[in-house]
Amino acid sequence: MKKKIVNKTYKSPWIGGLYISLTILITLIYLTIYLFADGAYGTSYSLQIVVNSLMFFVFSLMLITVISFYTTKYTISDGSLTSWSPFMGIKIKLKDIKKIEKIIFPFHVKVGASFYCGMFYVPNVGWVRSIITNLRDIILISTKHGKYFMISPSNPERFMKILKTRTR
């Protein structure tokens, strides 16, 4: 049995900083609304509950995104490459990998939680499941079943080499 390989990714400081800044901004807005808008609701406590619930939900979502962004890793074990975020999961059987290539990040249509993970539309490829922590070290993996995945390991050339040796 081959050993488990864990790749802790390089985190883009500007993407991480953006998430932290947005989380702080949302927290400040939430606190401002909570502390100073008490009279703005009038006697409608149901409106106050809805606004507070919505703000708490948004804050929680941002906090979860920040934490998962900074704990993202790619794991190769038991014949699979896996990665997880609260908004996207990747599990690829190594025997199903058809092609591995380093690409330039495609700034195109994206559906998902953030720059960090989700479904990206890549021209000439289609929709791609992605969990990436920076925009410079992107690896595109295609499978024999026609599925595509984008990841961003800390040392892409070395990671690609490890993947290629384990897919044989």
Contacts in CASP RR format, 6 or more apart in sequence:
PFRMAT RR
TARGET T0000
AUTHOR 0000-0000-0000
METHOD contacts of the structure
MODEL  1
MKKKIVNKTYKSPWIGGLYISLTILITLIYLTIYLFADGAYGTSYSLQIV
VNSLMFFVFSLMLITVISFYTTKYTISDGSLTSWSPFMGIKIKLKDIKKI
EKIIFPFHVKVGASFYCGMFYVPNVGWVRSIITNLRDIILISTKHGKYFM
ISPSNPERFMKILKTRTR
2 77 0 8 1.000
2 79 0 8 1.000
2 166 0 8 1.000
3 77 0 8 1.000
4 75 0 8 1.000
4 76 0 8 1.000
4 77 0 8 1.000
5 75 0 8 1.000
5 76 0 8 1.000
5 77 0 8 1.000
5 162 0 8 1.000
6 73 0 8 1.000
6 74 0 8 1.000
6 75 0 8 1.000
6 76 0 8 1.000
7 73 0 8 1.000
7 74 0 8 1.000
7 75 0 8 1.000
7 76 0 8 1.000
7 153 0 8 1.000
7 154 0 8 1.000
7 155 0 8 1.000
7 159 0 8 1.000
8 72 0 8 1.000
8 73 0 8 1.000
8 154 0 8 1.000
9 72 0 8 1.000
9 73 0 8 1.000
9 74 0 8 1.000
9 133 0 8 1.000
9 134 0 8 1.000
9 152 0 8 1.000
9 153 0 8 1.000
9 154 0 8 1.000
10 133 0 8 1.000
10 134 0 8 1.000
10 137 0 8 1.000
10 152 0 8 1.000
10 154 0 8 1.000
11 69 0 8 1.000
11 70 0 8 1.000
11 72 0 8 1.000
11 133 0 8 1.000
11 134 0 8 1.000
12 133 0 8 1.000
12 134 0 8 1.000
12 135 0 8 1.000
12 136 0 8 1.000
15 69 0 8 1.000
15 115 0 8 1.000
15 116 0 8 1.000
15 133 0 8 1.000
15 134 0 8 1.000
15 135 0 8 1.000
16 66 0 8 1.000
16 69 0 8 1.000
16 70 0 8 1.000
18 115 0 8 1.000
19 62 0 8 1.000
19 65 0 8 1.000
19 66 0 8 1.000
19 69 0 8 1.000
19 114 0 8 1.000
19 116 0 8 1.000
20 66 0 8 1.000
22 62 0 8 1.000
23 59 0 8 1.000
23 62 0 8 1.000
23 63 0 8 1.000
23 65 0 8 1.000
23 66 0 8 1.000
26 55 0 8 1.000
26 58 0 8 1.000
26 59 0 8 1.000
26 62 0 8 1.000
27 59 0 8 1.000
29 55 0 8 1.000
30 55 0 8 1.000
30 56 0 8 1.000
30 58 0 8 1.000
30 59 0 8 1.000
33 51 0 8 1.000
33 52 0 8 1.000
33 55 0 8 1.000
34 52 0 8 1.000
34 55 0 8 1.000
37 51 0 8 1.000
38 48 0 8 1.000
41 47 0 8 1.000
41 48 0 8 1.000
41 51 0 8 1.000
61 113 0 8 1.000
64 86 0 8 1.000
65 86 0 8 1.000
65 87 0 8 1.000
65 113 0 8 1.000
65 114 0 8 1.000
65 116 0 8 1.000
68 85 0 8 1.000
68 86 0 8 1.000
68 116 0 8 1.000
69 85 0 8 1.000
69 116 0 8 1.000
69 133 0 8 1.000
72 83 0 8 1.000
72 85 0 8 1.000
72 116 0 8 1.000
72 131 0 8 1.000
72 133 0 8 1.000
73 83 0 8 1.000
74 81 0 8 1.000
74 82 0 8 1.000
74 83 0 8 1.000
74 151 0 8 1.000
74 153 0 8 1.000
74 159 0 8 1.000
75 81 0 8 1.000
75 82 0 8 1.000
75 83 0 8 1.000
76 94 0 8 1.000
76 162 0 8 1.000
76 163 0 8 1.000
76 166 0 8 1.000
79 93 0 8 1.000
79 94 0 8 1.000
79 95 0 8 1.000
79 166 0 8 1.000
80 91 0 8 1.000
80 92 0 8 1.000
80 93 0 8 1.000
80 94 0 8 1.000
81 90 0 8 1.000
81 91 0 8 1.000
81 92 0 8 1.000
81 94 0 8 1.000
81 97 0 8 1.000
81 141 0 8 1.000
81 151 0 8 1.000
81 163 0 8 1.000
82 89 0 8 1.000
82 90 0 8 1.000
82 91 0 8 1.000
82 92 0 8 1.000
83 89 0 8 1.000
83 90 0 8 1.000
83 131 0 8 1.000
83 151 0 8 1.000
84 90 0 8 1.000
84 131 0 8 1.000
85 113 0 8 1.000
85 116 0 8 1.000
85 117 0 8 1.000
85 131 0 8 1.000
86 113 0 8 1.000
87 112 0 8 1.000
87 113 0 8 1.000
87 114 0 8 1.000
87 116 0 8 1.000
87 117 0 8 1.000
87 118 0 8 1.000
88 112 0 8 1.000
88 113 0 8 1.000
88 117 0 8 1.000
88 118 0 8 1.000
88 119 0 8 1.000
88 129 0 8 1.000
88 130 0 8 1.000
88 131 0 8 1.000
89 117 0 8 1.000
89 129 0 8 1.000
89 131 0 8 1.000
90 129 0 8 1.000
90 131 0 8 1.000
90 149 0 8 1.000
90 151 0 8 1.000
92 141 0 8 1.000
92 143 0 8 1.000
92 149 0 8 1.000
94 163 0 8 1.000
94 166 0 8 1.000
94 167 0 8 1.000
95 167 0 8 1.000
96 143 0 8 1.000
96 144 0 8 1.000
96 145 0 8 1.000
97 141 0 8 1.000
97 142 0 8 1.000
97 143 0 8 1.000
97 144 0 8 1.000
97 163 0 8 1.000
97 167 0 8 1.000
98 142 0 8 1.000
98 143 0 8 1.000
98 144 0 8 1.000
98 146 0 8 1.000
99 140 0 8 1.000
99 141 0 8 1.000
99 142 0 8 1.000
100 139 0 8 1.000
100 140 0 8 1.000
100 141 0 8 1.000
100 160 0 8 1.000
100 163 0 8 1.000
100 164 0 8 1.000
101 139 0 8 1.000
101 140 0 8 1.000
102 137 0 8 1.000
102 138 0 8 1.000
102 139 0 8 1.000
102 140 0 8 1.000
102 156 0 8 1.000
102 157 0 8 1.000
102 160 0 8 1.000
103 122 0 8 1.000
103 138 0 8 1.000
103 139 0 8 1.000
103 140 0 8 1.000
103 150 0 8 1.000
104 138 0 8 1.000
105 132 0 8 1.000
105 135 0 8 1.000
105 136 0 8 1.000
105 138 0 8 1.000
106 120 0 8 1.000
106 121 0 8 1.000
106 122 0 8 1.000
106 123 0 8 1.000
108 120 0 8 1.000
108 121 0 8 1.000
108 122 0 8 1.000
108 123 0 8 1.000
109 120 0 8 1.000
109 121 0 8 1.000
110 118 0 8 1.000
110 119 0 8 1.000
110 120 0 8 1.000
110 121 0 8 1.000
111 118 0 8 1.000
111 119 0 8 1.000
111 120 0 8 1.000
111 121 0 8 1.000
112 118 0 8 1.000
112 119 0 8 1.000
115 132 0 8 1.000
115 135 0 8 1.000
116 131 0 8 1.000
116 132 0 8 1.000
116 133 0 8 1.000
117 130 0 8 1.000
117 131 0 8 1.000
117 132 0 8 1.000
118 129 0 8 1.000
118 130 0 8 1.000
118 131 0 8 1.000
119 127 0 8 1.000
119 128 0 8 1.000
119 129 0 8 1.000
119 130 0 8 1.000
120 127 0 8 1.000
120 128 0 8 1.000
120 130 0 8 1.000
120 150 0 8 1.000
121 127 0 8 1.000
121 128 0 8 1.000
122 128 0 8 1.000
122 140 0 8 1.000
122 148 0 8 1.000
122 150 0 8 1.000
125 140 0 8 1.000
125 142 0 8 1.000
125 148 0 8 1.000
126 148 0 8 1.000
127 148 0 8 1.000
128 140 0 8 1.000
128 148 0 8 1.000
128 149 0 8 1.000
128 150 0 8 1.000
129 147 0 8 1.000
129 148 0 8 1.000
129 149 0 8 1.000
129 150 0 8 1.000
130 149 0 8 1.000
130 150 0 8 1.000
130 151 0 8 1.000
131 150 0 8 1.000
131 151 0 8 1.000
132 138 0 8 1.000
132 150 0 8 1.000
132 151 0 8 1.000
132 152 0 8 1.000
133 152 0 8 1.000
134 152 0 8 1.000
135 152 0 8 1.000
136 152 0 8 1.000
137 152 0 8 1.000
137 153 0 8 1.000
137 154 0 8 1.000
137 155 0 8 1.000
137 156 0 8 1.000
138 150 0 8 1.000
138 151 0 8 1.000
138 152 0 8 1.000
138 156 0 8 1.000
139 150 0 8 1.000
139 151 0 8 1.000
139 152 0 8 1.000
139 153 0 8 1.000
139 156 0 8 1.000
139 159 0 8 1.000
139 160 0 8 1.000
140 148 0 8 1.000
140 149 0 8 1.000
140 150 0 8 1.000
141 148 0 8 1.000
141 149 0 8 1.000
141 150 0 8 1.000
141 151 0 8 1.000
141 163 0 8 1.000
142 148 0 8 1.000
142 149 0 8 1.000
143 149 0 8 1.000
153 159 0 8 1.000
END
